[in-house]
Each structure stands twice: as structure tokens, then as C-alpha cells.
Amino acid sequence: MPKAKSKPRLKLPPLETGQVWRMAELNLQVGVVGKLLIHYKLGKPDAVRIQNSCSPIGSVEKYLKKNKAVLV
């Protein structure tokens, strides 16, 4: 029984300061990337005020992959 070929996984580029990721309804702007944590702003594109957030890098990468984010 031959093995079925799986689709190659798309790797996200590494997160860097200043990147903007676009999703269906939100934009994620990367502020500062440290060893373990990332500071970012997540909000609608036309929002007046957007709060800053801080999360582990792994969880932000999972969130971007889950929501099919595109680097702008």
C-alpha cells in the first residue's frame, strides 16, 4: 500500500519588530520581540485606539496560523 503524499506545511516567517499581519477582520502589529514574549497591537484596521498586549511567541504564532494571517 503506497503512502499518500501530504501537502507541505507553510512556514510563517519569523516574527520581527514592525511587521503587520492581516487577518479577515483584524490587523496584528508587532511591537517588540524578546526571547520569550512579544508585544503587539491587535485591532480592527480603522480603530482609533488599540490596546497593547504581551504574550508568549508560540501562542501568537499559533494564533496567526489558525486565523490564516498574511504578512503585509
N, C-alpha and C positions, 0 to 999 in steps of 0.2 A: 504494500500500500504506500504510494508516494506521499511525501509531506506537502501540504499546501503552503505556498509561499505567503508570508504575511507582508502587509504593507510596511514600508519603512516608516519609523516614527519621525515626526518632525520635531527637531530640537529647537527650543527657543534660544535666541541669542542671549548671552549673559546680561544680567541687569546692570545698567550703568547710570550714573548721575545724569539727569536731564532728559532721559528717554520719556516718550509719551506713547502709551499703549491705548489703542482704540478698541472698544467692545461695542455691542449692539446699542446700548443707551448710555454708557459711561466712558470716561477717559481716566486713565491712571497715569499720573505724572510722578516719575521717580525723583525724589529729592536727594537723599544721601544713602549710599550703600556702604554698610560696615561689614565686619567679619560675619556676624550672625543676624543682624537686624537691618531692615530697610525702612527709611522714612519716605512716605509717599502721600499724594493727594488723590483721592478718588471721588469723582463727582460728575455731574452732567456737563457737557461741553459749554453751555451758555450760563452756567451758575455764577452768581455774583461772589459768594463766599464758599470756600471749600475747606473742610477741616483737614488738618494734618493727622496722619496715622503712622503707627510704628508696629511692624510685625516681623516675624522670622522670614528669612528669604525663601525657605522651602514652601511655606504656606502661600506666599504671594505668587510664586511660580506655579503652584497647583491651581490657584485661582485664575491666573491668566490662561493656562492651558484648558481648564474646564469651560471657561467663557469664550474660548476661541479668539483671544485678543490678537490684534495685528499691530506691529510696531510702525509708528508713523514717522 
